[in-house]
Amino acid sequence: MIKYINLLNILNVMEDELTLYELSARYFHENDWTYKLLDTDRHDLQVSPFSSYLSPEGEIEISTVRVTSKEVLKLLEKILKNNWKIKRILFLNPINDGYPKILKLGVIGDLRDSIRATAYTLGAIADNAIYYEGEEYWNFIFLQKYGLEAMKNYMEIHGKIRNLKIKEIKTVNILSKYEFKNISIFTPRELEILNIAYKRGLFEFPKENNINDVAKEIGISKSSFNEFLRKALKKIVKSVVDSLNDEN
């Protein structure tokens, strides 16, 4: 049983010092349906910050909406139905009777203009976002600098960037200070997959091998391989972010 694990050992397994690249920005996404809300009075129509995640069908966005009248509700429905980015309205359910009315809203957005989907296509390994009425606050972490640069260019083409910040994070300088006692932050399988992915060039762009082929070689499905890798990377990134917060 592992009693102590130091994240510096993980970097040694991966053979090279790992540098992460962070992009954070305030963003006006002009193609997003929420951008249309900037033309309405905030007293009449308010949308809470979204929670969202990717699915095979598209990007699922969940939020709450406050409207002051039936006319404003009809305006919201019109915006939702007429915006090309929205593939399908999952639900628009009232939480209370009368007005002002609070509604739970769920939509599936088109991945062709999804900021999150584009970021992961370009090699992002983590993100954090807050959406509010056409304005978005993004934070991405990339393994490769050219992925970050490509993401910056994409965002500039599809919207307006404000307060852009880019920085390098030398994980070896941060993680070597932190020792995790009495727990193993990685399962043995996660550590195995992390090591295989690195050695087989799956963090390169373009990838040196096909994920599906690598997964077959070790006898698991592509989805299982991706899930183990995602969990391992998320633990690394969380440790980095927590460490940075401790230093600030």
CORWOHU-V148816 format. One record per pair of residues at least 24 apart in sequence whose C-alpha atoms are under 10 Angstrom apart, sorted by the first residue. I is the first residue (numbers start at 0). J is the second residue. D is the distance in whole Angstrom. If there is no record, write none. Layout:
I & J & D
I & J & D
This chain:
0 & 181 & 10
0 & 182 & 9
0 & 183 & 9
1 & 180 & 9
1 & 181 & 8
1 & 182 & 7
1 & 183 & 6
2 & 179 & 9
2 & 180 & 6
2 & 181 & 5
2 & 182 & 6
2 & 183 & 7
3 & 178 & 7
3 & 179 & 6
3 & 180 & 5
3 & 181 & 6
3 & 182 & 7
3 & 183 & 7
3 & 184 & 10
4 & 177 & 9
4 & 178 & 6
4 & 179 & 6
4 & 180 & 7
4 & 181 & 8
4 & 182 & 7
4 & 183 & 6
4 & 184 & 8
4 & 185 & 9
5 & 174 & 8
5 & 175 & 7
5 & 176 & 8
5 & 177 & 7
5 & 178 & 5
5 & 179 & 6
5 & 180 & 9
5 & 183 & 9
5 & 184 & 9
6 & 170 & 9
6 & 171 & 8
6 & 173 & 9
6 & 174 & 6
6 & 175 & 6
6 & 176 & 9
6 & 177 & 7
6 & 178 & 7
6 & 179 & 8
6 & 184 & 9
6 & 185 & 10
6 & 235 & 8
6 & 238 & 9
7 & 170 & 9
7 & 171 & 6
7 & 172 & 9
7 & 173 & 9
7 & 174 & 6
7 & 175 & 5
7 & 176 & 8
7 & 177 & 8
7 & 178 & 9
8 & 171 & 10
8 & 174 & 10
8 & 175 & 8
9 & 171 & 10
9 & 174 & 10
9 & 175 & 10
9 & 185 & 10
9 & 190 & 8
9 & 193 & 9
9 & 194 & 9
9 & 235 & 9
10 & 170 & 9
10 & 171 & 7
10 & 174 & 9
10 & 175 & 9
10 & 194 & 10
11 & 171 & 10
12 & 190 & 9
12 & 191 & 10
12 & 193 & 9
12 & 194 & 7
12 & 197 & 9
12 & 198 & 10
13 & 193 & 8
13 & 194 & 6
13 & 195 & 9
13 & 196 & 9
13 & 197 & 7
13 & 198 & 8
14 & 194 & 9
14 & 197 & 9
14 & 198 & 9
15 & 171 & 9
16 & 169 & 8
16 & 170 & 7
16 & 171 & 6
16 & 172 & 9
17 & 142 & 8
17 & 143 & 10
17 & 168 & 9
17 & 169 & 7
17 & 170 & 6
17 & 171 & 7
17 & 172 & 10
18 & 141 & 9
18 & 142 & 7
18 & 143 & 8
18 & 144 & 9
18 & 167 & 7
18 & 168 & 6
18 & 169 & 5
18 & 170 & 6
18 & 171 & 8
18 & 172 & 10
19 & 123 & 10
19 & 124 & 10
19 & 140 & 6
19 & 141 & 6
19 & 142 & 5
19 & 143 & 7
19 & 144 & 8
19 & 147 & 10
19 & 166 & 9
19 & 167 & 6
19 & 168 & 5
19 & 169 & 7
19 & 170 & 7
19 & 236 & 9
19 & 239 & 9
20 & 123 & 9
20 & 139 & 8
20 & 140 & 6
20 & 141 & 5
20 & 142 & 6
20 & 143 & 7
20 & 144 & 6
20 & 145 & 10
20 & 146 & 9
20 & 147 & 7
20 & 148 & 10
20 & 165 & 7
20 & 166 & 6
20 & 167 & 5
20 & 168 & 6
20 & 169 & 9
21 & 123 & 9
21 & 125 & 10
21 & 126 & 10
21 & 138 & 7
21 & 139 & 6
21 & 140 & 4
21 & 141 & 6
21 & 142 & 9
21 & 143 & 10
21 & 144 & 9
21 & 147 & 8
21 & 164 & 8
21 & 165 & 6
21 & 166 & 5
21 & 167 & 6
21 & 168 & 7
22 & 126 & 9
22 & 137 & 8
22 & 138 & 6
22 & 139 & 5
22 & 140 & 6
22 & 141 & 8
22 & 147 & 7
22 & 148 & 9
22 & 150 & 9
22 & 151 & 8
22 & 163 & 7
22 & 164 & 6
22 & 165 & 5
22 & 166 & 7
22 & 167 & 9
23 & 126 & 10
23 & 127 & 9
23 & 128 & 10
23 & 136 & 8
23 & 137 & 5
23 & 138 & 4
23 & 139 & 6
23 & 140 & 9
23 & 151 & 10
23 & 160 & 10
23 & 161 & 10
23 & 162 & 8
23 & 163 & 6
23 & 164 & 5
23 & 165 & 7
23 & 166 & 9
24 & 128 & 10
24 & 135 & 8
24 & 136 & 6
24 & 137 & 5
24 & 138 & 7
24 & 139 & 9
24 & 151 & 9
24 & 154 & 10
24 & 159 & 10
24 & 160 & 6
24 & 161 & 6
24 & 162 & 5
24 & 163 & 4
24 & 164 & 6
24 & 165 & 9
25 & 128 & 10
25 & 129 & 10
25 & 130 & 10
25 & 134 & 7
25 & 135 & 6
25 & 136 & 5
25 & 137 & 6
25 & 138 & 9
25 & 159 & 9
25 & 160 & 6
25 & 161 & 5
25 & 162 & 6
25 & 163 & 7
25 & 164 & 9
26 & 130 & 9
26 & 133 & 8
26 & 134 & 6
26 & 135 & 5
26 & 136 & 6
26 & 137 & 7
26 & 154 & 8
26 & 155 & 9
26 & 157 & 10
26 & 158 & 7
26 & 159 & 6
26 & 160 & 5
26 & 161 & 6
26 & 162 & 8
26 & 163 & 9
27 & 130 & 10
27 & 131 & 10
27 & 132 & 9
27 & 133 & 6
27 & 134 & 5
27 & 135 & 6
27 & 136 & 9
27 & 154 & 9
27 & 155 & 10
27 & 157 & 9
27 & 158 & 5
27 & 159 & 5
27 & 160 & 7
27 & 161 & 8
28 & 112 & 10
28 & 113 & 10
28 & 114 & 9
28 & 130 & 10
28 & 133 & 6
28 & 134 & 7
28 & 135 & 7
28 & 154 & 8
28 & 155 & 10
28 & 156 & 10
28 & 157 & 7
28 & 158 & 5
28 & 159 & 7
28 & 160 & 9
29 & 133 & 7
29 & 134 & 9
29 & 156 & 10
29 & 157 & 7
29 & 158 & 5
29 & 159 & 8
30 & 82 & 9
30 & 83 & 9
30 & 84 & 8
30 & 112 & 8
30 & 113 & 10
30 & 133 & 9
30 & 157 & 7
30 & 158 & 7
31 & 82 & 8
31 & 83 & 9
31 & 84 & 7
31 & 85 & 9
31 & 108 & 9
31 & 109 & 10
31 & 112 & 8
31 & 113 & 9
31 & 114 & 10
31 & 132 & 10
31 & 133 & 7
31 & 134 & 10
31 & 157 & 10
31 & 158 & 9
32 & 78 & 7
32 & 79 & 7
32 & 80 & 10
32 & 81 & 9
32 & 82 & 6
32 & 83 & 8
32 & 84 & 7
32 & 85 & 8
32 & 108 & 9
32 & 132 & 9
32 & 133 & 8
33 & 75 & 10
33 & 78 & 9
33 & 79 & 9
33 & 82 & 10
33 & 130 & 9
33 & 131 & 8
33 & 132 & 5
33 & 133 & 5
33 & 134 & 8
33 & 135 & 10
34 & 131 & 9
34 & 132 & 6
34 & 133 & 4
34 & 134 & 7
34 & 135 & 10
35 & 75 & 10
35 & 78 & 7
35 & 79 & 10
35 & 82 & 9
35 & 132 & 8
35 & 133 & 7
36 & 74 & 10
36 & 75 & 8
36 & 78 & 8
36 & 131 & 10
36 & 132 & 6
36 & 133 & 7
37 & 132 & 7
37 & 133 & 7
37 & 134 & 9
38 & 132 & 10
39 & 71 & 9
39 & 74 & 9
39 & 75 & 10
39 & 132 & 10
40 & 71 & 10
41 & 65 & 10
41 & 66 & 9
41 & 132 & 9
42 & 66 & 8
42 & 67 & 8
43 & 67 & 5
43 & 68 & 8
43 & 70 & 10
43 & 71 & 7
43 & 72 & 9
43 & 99 & 9
44 & 68 & 9
44 & 71 & 7
44 & 72 & 8
44 & 74 & 9
44 & 75 & 8
44 & 99 & 9
44 & 100 & 10
44 & 132 & 9
45 & 101 & 9
45 & 131 & 9
45 & 132 & 7
46 & 101 & 10
46 & 102 & 10
46 & 103 & 10
46 & 104 & 9
46 & 130 & 9
46 & 131 & 7
46 & 132 & 6
46 & 133 & 10
47 & 103 & 10
47 & 104 & 10
47 & 129 & 9
47 & 130 & 8
47 & 131 & 6
47 & 132 & 8
48 & 128 & 9
48 & 129 & 6
48 & 130 & 5
48 & 131 & 5
48 & 132 & 8
48 & 134 & 10
48 & 135 & 9
49 & 104 & 10
49 & 105 & 10
49 & 128 & 8
49 & 129 & 6
49 & 130 & 5
49 & 131 & 7
49 & 132 & 10
49 & 135 & 10
50 & 105 & 10
50 & 127 & 10
50 & 128 & 8
50 & 129 & 8
50 & 130 & 8
51 & 105 & 9
51 & 106 & 10
51 & 107 & 9
51 & 108 & 10
51 & 115 & 9
51 & 128 & 9
51 & 129 & 9
51 & 130 & 10
52 & 107 & 10
52 & 115 & 8
52 & 116 & 9
53 & 107 & 9
53 & 108 & 9
53 & 110 & 9
53 & 113 & 9
53 & 115 & 8
53 & 116 & 7
54 & 107 & 9
54 & 108 & 10
54 & 110 & 9
54 & 116 & 10
55 & 110 & 9
56 & 86 & 9
56 & 87 & 10
56 & 107 & 8
56 & 108 & 9
56 & 109 & 8
56 & 110 & 8
57 & 84 & 10
57 & 85 & 9
57 & 86 & 8
57 & 87 & 10
57 & 106 & 9
57 & 107 & 6
57 & 108 & 6
57 & 109 & 5
57 & 110 & 5
57 & 111 & 9
57 & 113 & 9
57 & 116 & 9
58 & 84 & 10
58 & 85 & 9
58 & 86 & 9
58 & 106 & 8
58 & 107 & 5
58 & 108 & 5
58 & 109 & 7
58 & 110 & 6
58 & 111 & 10
58 & 112 & 10
58 & 113 & 7
58 & 114 & 10
58 & 115 & 8
58 & 116 & 8
59 & 85 & 10
59 & 86 & 10
59 & 87 & 10
59 & 88 & 10
59 & 89 & 9
59 & 105 & 7
59 & 106 & 6
59 & 107 & 5
59 & 108 & 6
59 & 109 & 9
59 & 110 & 10
60 & 85 & 10
60 & 88 & 10
60 & 89 & 9
60 & 104 & 8
60 & 105 & 6
60 & 106 & 5
60 & 107 & 6
60 & 108 & 7
60 & 130 & 10
61 & 89 & 9
61 & 90 & 9
61 & 103 & 8
61 & 104 & 6
61 & 105 & 5
61 & 106 & 7
61 & 107 & 9
62 & 91 & 10
62 & 102 & 9
62 & 103 & 6
62 & 104 & 5
62 & 105 & 7
62 & 106 & 9
62 & 130 & 10
62 & 131 & 10
63 & 91 & 9
63 & 92 & 9
63 & 93 & 9
63 & 94 & 9
63 & 101 & 7
63 & 102 & 6
63 & 103 & 5
63 & 104 & 6
63 & 105 & 9
64 & 91 & 9
64 & 92 & 10
64 & 93 & 9
64 & 94 & 10
64 & 100 & 8
64 & 101 & 6
64 & 102 & 5
64 & 103 & 6
64 & 104 & 7
65 & 93 & 10
65 & 98 & 9
65 & 99 & 7
65 & 100 & 6
65 & 101 & 5
65 & 102 & 6
65 & 103 & 9
66 & 98 & 7
66 & 99 & 6
66 & 100 & 5
66 & 101 & 7
66 & 102 & 8
67 & 97 & 9
67 & 98 & 5
67 & 99 & 4
67 & 100 & 6
67 & 101 & 9
68 & 97 & 9
68 & 98 & 6
68 & 99 & 7
68 & 100 & 8
69 & 97 & 9
69 & 98 & 8
69 & 99 & 9
69 & 100 & 9
72 & 100 & 9
72 & 102 & 10
79 & 106 & 9
82 & 108 & 10
83 & 108 & 9
83 & 109 & 8
84 & 108 & 5
84 & 109 & 5
84 & 110 & 8
84 & 111 & 8
84 & 112 & 7
84 & 113 & 9
85 & 109 & 6
85 & 110 & 10
86 & 110 & 10
112 & 153 & 10
112 & 157 & 8
114 & 150 & 9
114 & 153 & 9
114 & 154 & 8
114 & 157 & 9
115 & 139 & 9
115 & 150 & 10
117 & 149 & 10
117 & 150 & 7
117 & 153 & 8
117 & 154 & 10
118 & 146 & 8
118 & 147 & 8
118 & 149 & 9
118 & 150 & 6
118 & 151 & 10
118 & 153 & 9
118 & 154 & 10
119 & 146 & 9
119 & 150 & 10
120 & 146 & 9
120 & 150 & 10
121 & 145 & 9
121 & 146 & 5
121 & 147 & 8
121 & 148 & 9
121 & 149 & 7
121 & 150 & 7
121 & 204 & 8
121 & 205 & 10
122 & 146 & 6
122 & 147 & 8
122 & 149 & 10
122 & 150 & 9
122 & 202 & 8
122 & 203 & 9
122 & 204 & 8
122 & 205 & 10
123 & 147 & 8
123 & 150 & 9
124 & 202 & 10
124 & 228 & 10
124 & 229 & 8
124 & 232 & 7
124 & 233 & 7
124 & 236 & 8
125 & 229 & 9
125 & 232 & 8
125 & 233 & 7
125 & 236 & 7
125 & 237 & 9
126 & 233 & 10
126 & 236 & 10
134 & 159 & 10
135 & 160 & 10
136 & 160 & 10
136 & 161 & 9
136 & 162 & 10
137 & 163 & 10
138 & 163 & 10
138 & 164 & 9
138 & 165 & 10
139 & 165 & 10
140 & 165 & 10
140 & 166 & 10
140 & 167 & 10
140 & 168 & 9
140 & 236 & 8
141 & 167 & 10
142 & 202 & 7
142 & 203 & 9
142 & 204 & 10
143 & 202 & 8
143 & 203 & 8
143 & 204 & 8
145 & 204 & 9
146 & 204 & 8
168 & 239 & 8
168 & 240 & 10
168 & 243 & 9
169 & 239 & 9
170 & 235 & 9
170 & 236 & 9
170 & 238 & 9
170 & 239 & 7
170 & 242 & 10
171 & 239 & 10
173 & 238 & 9
173 & 239 & 7
173 & 240 & 10
173 & 242 & 7
173 & 243 & 8
173 & 246 & 10
174 & 235 & 9
174 & 238 & 7
174 & 239 & 7
174 & 242 & 8
174 & 243 & 10
176 & 242 & 9
177 & 238 & 9
177 & 239 & 10
177 & 242 & 8
184 & 231 & 9
184 & 234 & 7
184 & 235 & 9
184 & 238 & 10
185 & 227 & 10
185 & 230 & 9
185 & 231 & 7
185 & 232 & 10
185 & 234 & 8
185 & 235 & 9
186 & 227 & 9
186 & 230 & 10
186 & 231 & 8
188 & 224 & 10
188 & 227 & 7
188 & 228 & 9
188 & 231 & 9
189 & 224 & 9
189 & 226 & 9
189 & 227 & 5
189 & 228 & 6
189 & 229 & 9
189 & 230 & 7
189 & 231 & 6
189 & 232 & 9
190 & 227 & 9
190 & 228 & 9
190 & 231 & 7
190 & 232 & 10
191 & 227 & 9
191 & 228 & 9
191 & 231 & 10
192 & 217 & 10
192 & 224 & 7
192 & 225 & 9
192 & 226 & 10
192 & 227 & 7
192 & 228 & 6
192 & 229 & 10
192 & 231 & 8
193 & 224 & 10
193 & 227 & 8
193 & 228 & 6
193 & 229 & 9
193 & 230 & 10
193 & 231 & 7
193 & 232 & 8
194 & 228 & 10
195 & 228 & 10
196 & 224 & 9
196 & 225 & 10
196 & 228 & 8
